[in-house]
Amino acid sequence: MARPQGSRQRGGPGGRRGGPDDGFAETVVKINRCAKVMKGGRRFSFSALVVVGDGNGKVGVGFGKANDVPTSVEKGVKEARKNLIEVALVGRTLPHETRGRYGAARVVMLPASPGTGVIAGATMRAVLVAAGVQDVLTKCLGTTNPINLVKATMAGLQQLRTKEQVEELRGVTIAD
């Protein structure tokens, strides 16, 4: 039996997975295979880097390890749902320029005009799309290790503040 036209979803690395109908999309960013040499040969274990987001300002990252791929992805999703953060957005883009850093990975994210799209590598794109950012310019500096890049992107997103949030924090009104 042939697969119906358009049934295959396209997206970030690893594709998106549907969760238990709570509006969160799961994206597998990277699956790593690790080998341990034993008496009878090699034993393989797997780790999965997973991003979970609702596309409307909530995003989380999880890293799961297990002896098989599906279990490691499941553990990653479970951890990502625990680590959800709220991202401040202005329409389809970021409120201001932000920089994130984790280890040797440094990222720069710039707000972009409508219609620009997500100009980012696969690793950063997974986090930004899951968060609901649709127009952004990015640059990765330093290491390109996916785990550190995702964590640096999350660190940058946590620093974002809208104009209203800044006004409330400082107790002043900011003119346009």
C-alpha positions in Angstrom: 0.0 0.0 0.0 1.4 3.4 -1.0 1.8 6.2 1.5 -0.6 9.1 1.1 0.8 12.2 -0.6 2.3 14.7 1.9 2.2 12.3 4.9 5.9 12.8 5.6 6.7 15.8 7.6 9.6 18.0 6.9 11.4 20.1 9.4 14.5 20.2 11.5 17.0 17.5 12.0 15.3 14.2 12.9 11.8 15.6 12.2 9.0 16.4 14.5 7.2 14.0 16.7 3.6 14.3 18.0 3.2 14.3 21.8 0.2 13.4 23.9 -2.0 16.2 22.4 -0.8 19.0 24.6 0.3 21.3 21.8 4.0 20.6 22.2 6.1 19.5 19.2 9.2 17.3 19.8 12.3 17.6 17.7 15.2 15.2 17.9 18.3 17.4 17.3 21.1 14.8 17.7 21.4 11.1 18.4 24.8 9.9 19.6 26.1 6.3 19.7 28.6 5.3 22.4 30.5 2.0 22.4 31.8 0.2 25.4 34.2 -2.7 24.7 33.3 -5.8 26.6 34.6 -9.4 26.6 32.1 -10.5 24.0 32.5 -7.5 21.8 31.1 -3.9 21.7 28.1 -2.8 23.7 26.3 0.2 22.3 24.4 2.9 24.1 22.6 6.0 22.8 22.1 9.5 23.9 19.4 11.8 22.4 19.3 15.6 22.4 15.6 16.7 22.2 13.9 20.1 21.9 10.2 20.5 22.9 8.2 23.6 22.2 4.7 24.8 21.7 5.6 27.4 18.9 4.2 30.1 21.1 6.9 31.2 23.5 7.6 28.0 25.5 10.6 25.8 24.8 12.7 23.2 26.7 15.7 21.0 26.0 16.4 17.5 27.3 19.2 15.0 27.0 18.3 11.3 27.5 20.6 8.3 27.6 19.6 4.6 27.3 20.6 1.3 25.6 18.3 1.9 22.7 17.3 4.9 20.6 13.5 5.1 21.4 14.1 5.0 25.1 16.8 7.7 25.0 14.5 9.9 23.0 11.6 9.3 25.4 13.9 10.2 28.4 15.1 13.3 26.5 11.5 14.4 25.9 10.6 13.8 29.6 13.5 16.0 30.7 12.8 18.7 28.2 9.2 19.0 29.5 10.6 19.6 33.0 13.0 22.3 31.7 10.4 24.5 29.9 11.2 28.2 29.8 9.0 31.2 28.7 10.5 33.2 25.8 9.6 36.9 25.4 8.6 37.5 21.8 7.5 40.6 19.9 5.2 39.4 17.2 7.2 36.9 15.0 10.7 38.0 16.2 12.9 38.8 19.2 12.4 42.0 21.1 16.2 42.9 20.9 19.6 41.5 20.1 20.8 38.8 22.5 24.0 36.8 23.0 24.2 33.4 24.7 27.1 31.4 25.9 27.6 27.9 27.2 31.1 26.4 27.4 33.0 27.4 24.3 29.8 27.9 22.3 28.7 31.5 21.7 25.6 32.5 19.8 24.3 35.9 18.6 20.6 36.3 17.7 19.3 39.4 16.0 15.7 40.4 15.4 14.7 40.5 11.7 12.0 42.1 9.6 8.9 40.2 8.7 9.5 37.7 5.9 13.1 37.0 6.7 12.6 33.6 8.1 14.8 31.7 10.5 18.4 32.2 9.3 20.2 29.6 11.5 22.0 26.3 11.5 20.1 23.1 12.1 20.9 23.0 15.8 19.8 26.6 16.6 16.9 26.4 14.2 15.3 23.5 16.2 15.3 25.6 19.4 14.1 28.8 17.7 11.3 27.2 15.7 10.1 25.3 18.8 10.0 28.6 20.7 7.9 30.2 17.9 10.4 32.6 16.5 9.7 33.1 12.8 12.1 35.9 11.8 15.6 35.9 13.2 19.3 36.2 12.1 21.8 34.1 14.0 25.5 33.4 14.1 27.4 30.6 16.0 30.8 31.4 17.3 33.3 29.0 18.9 32.4 25.3 19.0 29.7 23.7 17.0 29.0 21.0 19.5 25.2 20.5 19.3 24.7 20.1 23.0 26.6 23.3 23.9 25.0 25.2 21.0 21.5 24.3 22.1 22.3 25.3 25.7 23.9 28.6 24.6 20.8 29.3 22.5 18.6 28.7 25.5 20.8 31.0 27.6 20.4 33.7 25.0 16.6 33.3 24.9 16.3 33.5 28.7 17.9 36.9 28.6 15.2 38.4 26.4 12.9 41.1 27.9 10.0 42.9 26.2 9.6 46.7 26.6 6.8 46.2 29.1 8.9 43.8 31.2 11.8 46.3 31.3 9.4 49.2 32.3 8.0 47.1 35.1 11.4 46.0 36.4 12.8 49.6 36.4 9.6 51.3 37.4 9.8 53.9 34.5 8.1 54.4 31.2 10.2 54.0 28.1 9.3 56.1 25.0 9.2 54.5 21.6 
